[in-house]
Amino acid sequence: MRPSRHPRVDRCVRDCADRRDAEGQIALFTDDTEFRVFMDSRSAEPTYVLHGREALAPVFADLNQYQATTHFNGQSTVRLNGDRATAESYCIAHHLTVNGDQRTLMLASIRYLDQLVKQGGVWLFAERSLMVDWSDTRASSP
């Protein structure tokens, strides 16, 4: 399912995070969105919950701490129901940190559990649960 027919929004779904386009990422969510983060997907309660589109800005800005990131998204299942949809997508996230001569690479296996809504002909995320299934941080070399 494509989130919209708008080229800028379509591009942001692919690569806003890795190109540090926080404004583009934020535009993909409804004004009253709820974003839940589970740093341990086995936990019944989220690590934290953000309410509203503007609350997302610090989360997306946090990616700026990394030298580079790459998010491989795939294995998506979408169920349409009129102007609403549910989706589950898998992601392997790579976060590279460089401090002087030291490099570390953090890998995370993430699942996104989404509720989407079509507003004004555009699909937006109304709710997102980011589920971290596992992560690993290791030394990295160029």
Steps between C-alpha positions, in 0.01 A plus 500: 500500500637839410444759774387764252513622145718795600861455374659670804309281745574185300872584501495563876357158570809357331777715635413793729664337802829426325513843336411681824179652365316523832241740356422251225466216752271701724276580200421128469307498829158635597483806726372284787726201440605264778854360476591220741857374536571155645876467552421137592224362277417236765393768746128557549557872560677743267829659603344834413202644312486820297176682427455732203702569188719769660613262776677295231758770415750407778479130413585557135762764589666240724625325185742791455724351771610235251758542224271299272190282513350249263155352547409194290121470497304206370274206570198726524144386545222755446129447557271760345158584637359801315686813612681310775774240494721295728856409413793305637846564353842367587816710510867435560650829615872579485630793708868597462670706771846649447697650791849588382655172386234288668204374299206302631209352312166442669266260322135469596225270384183708505136436423261787431136432592300776335147634481456722195225733392430665167449875542447728202605221266830443686586198718645602838614314810239546774671261743840335495654246735873463447599157634871426555536122478879502554801723467876456491779756528844410371828652393513609137786569262495699176 
